[in-house]
Amino acid sequence: MVQNNNSNDQIVINIKGLKKSFGDNNVLKDFNLELHKGDNLVVLGKSGSGKSVLIKCIIGLMKQDAGSINVFGKEIMDLSQEELDEMRVKIGFLFQSNALYDSMTIKENLEFPLRRHLQRENMDKVDDLIIEALDSVGLKDTINMMPAELSGGMRKRIALARTLILKPEIILYDEPTTGLDPITGKEISNLMLEIQKKYNTSSIIISHDMNCVKITSNKVIMLIDGTCYAMGTYEELSNSKDLKIQQFFN
């Protein structure tokens, strides 16, 4: 388990009183969260508990009904589309499905975000940035391969390399180990930990894989009944006598 040795107490994401409903289904009810710089914060909850809705609200893909979402000191709801796009460059997103383009080589997949966001005068750095990103996930030799030629774990690493290529300050992981065997899942979890240490990233990790939670988390939030039901380290929560919390650890 990760120990929080981070002396920087800067809050990079601050969520207060977040509410989001779909008809009569109150998915998030007065939900609160603080992500500190350099921390890995895991949001743990059952399927359908609102974890993915939370992520979409943070990056402005979905508008909350009430409450505050403050990222890098700016209120998401107050940003123009241009300001929102600028902020999203600082936020890496690892999709559950990897979202690689099957018709593109690994190099072309990694070039895609660079060509969208890199300033024209920096385009000569593209090859170096691709090599650096692939090296950070241990897959430099896959640069000219196609996604279909790679294993599930390798595709997840490539997706992570693409997330890292713009050097985001925050990474949002959506079920990063889903669909992977336990050994590969552990490798990805350890890689996430290495990335946190190497780049001092701040991350929100959506997961119900308890091995991933144990390996990667500085803190864990229990998303139960739409609320931040409990928060603590993996060890603190695993020792809880609360039956709603214990169901995740048994």
C-alpha positions as MATLAB code, in Angstrom:
seq = 'MVQNNNSNDQIVINIKGLKKSFGDNNVLKDFNLELHKGDNLVVLGKSGSGKSVLIKCIIGLMKQDAGSINVFGKEIMDLSQEELDEMRVKIGFLFQSNALYDSMTIKENLEFPLRRHLQRENMDKVDDLIIEALDSVGLKDTINMMPAELSGGMRKRIALARTLILKPEIILYDEPTTGLDPITGKEISNLMLEIQKKYNTSSIIISHDMNCVKITSNKVIMLIDGTCYAMGTYEELSNSKDLKIQQFFN';
ca = [
       0.000    0.000    0.000;
       1.154    3.527   -0.787;
       1.975    5.683    2.172;
       1.233    9.381    1.825;
       4.597   11.068    2.249;
       3.549   14.095    0.257;
       4.401   17.299    2.075;
       2.600   19.447   -0.519;
      -0.909   20.080    0.770;
      -2.145   21.801   -2.394;
      -5.663   20.715   -3.390;
      -5.918   20.237   -7.174;
      -9.534   18.995   -7.252;
     -12.081   20.101   -4.662;
     -15.672   18.850   -4.897;
     -18.360   20.053   -2.482;
     -22.026   19.122   -2.273;
     -22.100   17.488   -5.703;
     -25.543   16.328   -6.822;
     -26.486   14.544  -10.052;
     -29.788   12.835  -10.806;
     -31.315   11.096  -13.798;
     -35.053   11.365  -13.356;
     -35.858    9.815   -9.976;
     -32.428    8.161   -9.731;
     -30.273   10.287   -7.395;
     -26.827    9.042   -8.417;
     -24.712   11.557   -6.468;
     -26.100   13.150   -3.306;
     -24.069   15.815   -1.514;
     -20.813   14.122   -2.583;
     -17.509   15.633   -1.376;
     -13.925   14.944   -2.436;
     -10.469   16.508   -2.137;
      -7.539   15.431   -4.302;
      -4.178   16.677   -3.051;
      -1.197   17.212   -5.345;
       0.877   14.045   -5.747;
      -1.769   11.727   -4.270;
      -3.549    8.699   -5.688;
      -7.160    8.829   -4.502;
      -9.269    5.736   -5.182;
     -13.058    6.025   -5.456;
     -14.423    2.606   -4.545;
     -18.011    1.609   -5.180;
     -20.264   -1.017   -6.691;
     -21.154   -1.029  -10.386;
     -23.770    1.630  -11.061;
     -22.898    3.582   -7.905;
     -22.020    6.762   -9.839;
     -18.232    6.458  -10.206;
     -18.178    7.107  -13.961;
     -20.734    9.914  -13.598;
     -18.360   11.556  -11.115;
     -15.469   11.405  -13.605;
     -17.607   12.871  -16.416;
     -18.679   15.741  -14.173;
     -15.059   16.512  -13.234;
     -13.967   16.941  -16.859;
     -17.128   18.779  -17.857;
     -18.612   16.076  -20.090;
     -21.674   16.074  -17.850;
     -23.135   18.999  -15.904;
     -23.940   18.549  -12.241;
     -27.354   19.527  -10.883;
     -25.854   21.267   -7.847;
     -22.597   21.657   -5.965;
     -19.087   22.834   -6.753;
     -16.328   21.189   -8.825;
     -13.113   23.180   -8.531;
     -10.091   22.053  -10.586;
      -6.760   23.913  -10.376;
      -8.623   26.667   -8.505;
     -11.231   27.151  -11.242;
     -14.924   26.327  -11.094;
     -15.729   23.904  -13.937;
     -19.258   25.277  -14.400;
     -17.901   28.801  -14.966;
     -15.466   27.883  -17.768;
     -16.060   28.634  -21.431;
     -15.593   25.778  -23.915;
     -12.164   27.154  -24.831;
     -11.112   27.340  -21.164;
     -12.453   23.833  -20.579;
     -10.431   22.493  -23.528;
      -7.291   24.166  -22.143;
      -7.867   22.559  -18.751;
      -8.438   19.115  -20.267;
      -4.916   19.213  -21.749;
      -3.636   19.136  -18.147;
      -5.866   16.152  -17.300;
      -5.016   12.703  -18.654;
      -7.820   10.167  -18.956;
      -7.299    6.405  -19.126;
     -10.432    4.845  -20.582;
     -11.649    1.481  -19.368;
     -11.758    0.305  -23.013;
      -8.276    1.804  -23.805;
      -9.873    3.636  -26.797;
      -6.967    2.946  -29.165;
      -7.559    3.405  -32.884;
      -7.343   -0.071  -34.452;
      -6.477    1.297  -37.897;
      -3.460    3.262  -36.617;
      -0.016    2.047  -35.596;
       1.090    2.577  -32.005;
       3.132    5.582  -33.150;
       0.109    7.106  -34.902;
      -2.072    6.508  -31.817;
       0.403    8.431  -29.682;
       0.827   11.175  -32.300;
      -2.889   11.892  -32.315;
      -3.146   13.923  -29.063;
       0.140   15.697  -29.851;
      -1.086   16.906  -33.238;
      -4.288   18.169  -31.613;
      -2.708   20.012  -28.716;
       0.996   20.662  -29.323;
       1.978   24.131  -30.535;
       3.179   24.198  -34.152;
       6.699   25.284  -33.172;
       7.040   22.195  -30.958;
       6.009   19.616  -33.566;
       9.662   18.659  -34.174;
       9.628   17.126  -30.669;
       6.874   14.606  -31.532;
       9.149   11.606  -32.120;
      11.095   12.242  -28.898;
       7.863   12.554  -26.875;
       6.528    9.294  -28.334;
       9.732    7.412  -27.503;
       9.750    8.864  -23.972;
       6.111    7.874  -23.376;
       6.626    4.339  -24.708;
       9.807    3.974  -22.668;
       7.918    5.019  -19.508;
       5.612    1.996  -19.942;
       8.375   -0.380  -21.108;
       7.144   -0.815  -24.700;
       9.527    1.133  -26.941;
       9.782   -1.773  -29.394;
       6.044   -1.696  -30.219;
       6.196    1.704  -31.965;
       5.407    0.361  -35.467;
       2.993   -2.383  -34.398;
      -0.794   -2.347  -34.601;
      -3.009   -2.569  -31.471;
      -4.375   -5.961  -32.620;
      -0.842   -7.408  -32.386;
      -0.628   -6.642  -28.662;
      -1.938   -8.462  -25.592;
      -4.594   -6.862  -23.374;
      -1.982   -5.783  -20.847;
       0.226   -4.265  -23.552;
      -2.717   -2.326  -25.012;
      -3.435   -0.964  -21.534;
       0.203    0.167  -21.281;
      -0.008    1.871  -24.672;
      -3.215    3.628  -23.596;
      -1.349    4.788  -20.490;
       1.571    6.009  -22.638;
      -0.888    8.038  -24.723;
      -2.358    9.480  -21.510;
       1.136   10.501  -20.350;
       2.326   12.005  -23.635;
       1.034   15.529  -22.910;
       2.519   15.330  -19.392;
      -0.773   15.843  -17.527;
      -0.789   17.074  -13.936;
      -3.864   14.978  -13.107;
      -4.722   11.486  -14.360;
      -8.221   10.020  -14.136;
      -8.212    6.227  -14.310;
     -11.507    4.503  -15.149;
     -11.335    0.860  -13.983;
      -7.690    0.494  -15.163;
      -7.432   -3.265  -14.480;
     -10.860   -4.421  -15.702;
     -10.614   -7.352  -18.122;
      -7.015   -8.157  -17.186;
      -5.838  -11.340  -15.478;
      -4.657  -10.882  -11.859;
      -0.928  -10.905  -12.710;
      -1.279   -8.339  -15.501;
      -3.616   -6.273  -13.333;
      -0.935   -6.179  -10.633;
       1.676   -5.099  -13.214;
      -0.552   -2.216  -14.376;
      -1.210   -1.187  -10.760;
       2.530   -1.110  -10.028;
       3.112    0.874  -13.227;
       0.539    3.445  -12.067;
       2.512    3.724   -8.836;
       5.788    4.231  -10.739;
       4.168    6.979  -12.818;
       2.903    8.732   -9.682;
       6.439    8.761   -8.256;
       8.236    9.677  -11.515;
       5.925   12.489  -12.660;
       4.364   13.536   -9.308;
       0.928   13.131  -10.859;
      -2.280   13.500   -8.870;
      -4.789   10.787   -9.715;
      -8.363    9.747   -9.149;
      -8.696    6.016   -9.681;
     -12.120    4.482  -10.214;
     -11.916    0.827   -9.299;
     -13.504   -2.149   -7.602;
     -10.358   -4.304   -7.994;
      -9.176   -4.554   -4.407;
      -5.603   -5.493   -5.392;
      -5.381   -2.317   -7.495;
      -6.868   -0.300   -4.619;
      -4.365   -1.713   -2.137;
      -1.327   -1.148   -4.375;
      -2.088    2.322   -5.731;
      -4.036    4.267   -3.105;
      -2.898    6.957   -0.724;
      -6.530    7.387    0.316;
      -9.778    5.616   -0.490;
     -13.260    7.111   -0.703;
     -16.227    4.765   -0.374;
     -18.980    5.876   -2.761;
     -22.101    4.343   -1.219;
     -25.693    5.520   -1.719;
     -24.442    8.506   -3.728;
     -22.386    9.934   -0.880;
     -18.797    9.933    0.346;
     -19.756    7.297    2.902;
     -16.261    6.864    4.339;
     -12.671    7.916    3.660;
      -9.353    6.616    4.887;
      -6.329    4.545    3.970;
      -6.830    1.019    2.636;
      -5.690   -0.347    5.994;
      -8.055    1.862    8.006;
     -11.081    0.927    5.912;
     -10.205   -2.766    5.754;
     -10.236   -2.821    9.566;
     -13.622   -1.114    9.793;
     -16.438   -2.971   11.536;
     -19.064   -1.200    9.384;
     -20.834   -3.878    7.334;
     -21.321   -1.573    4.334;
     -17.557   -1.080    4.203;
     -16.637   -4.660    5.065;
     -18.529   -6.046    2.052;
     -15.759   -4.699   -0.198;
     -12.948   -6.315    1.775;
     -14.384   -9.768    2.430;
];
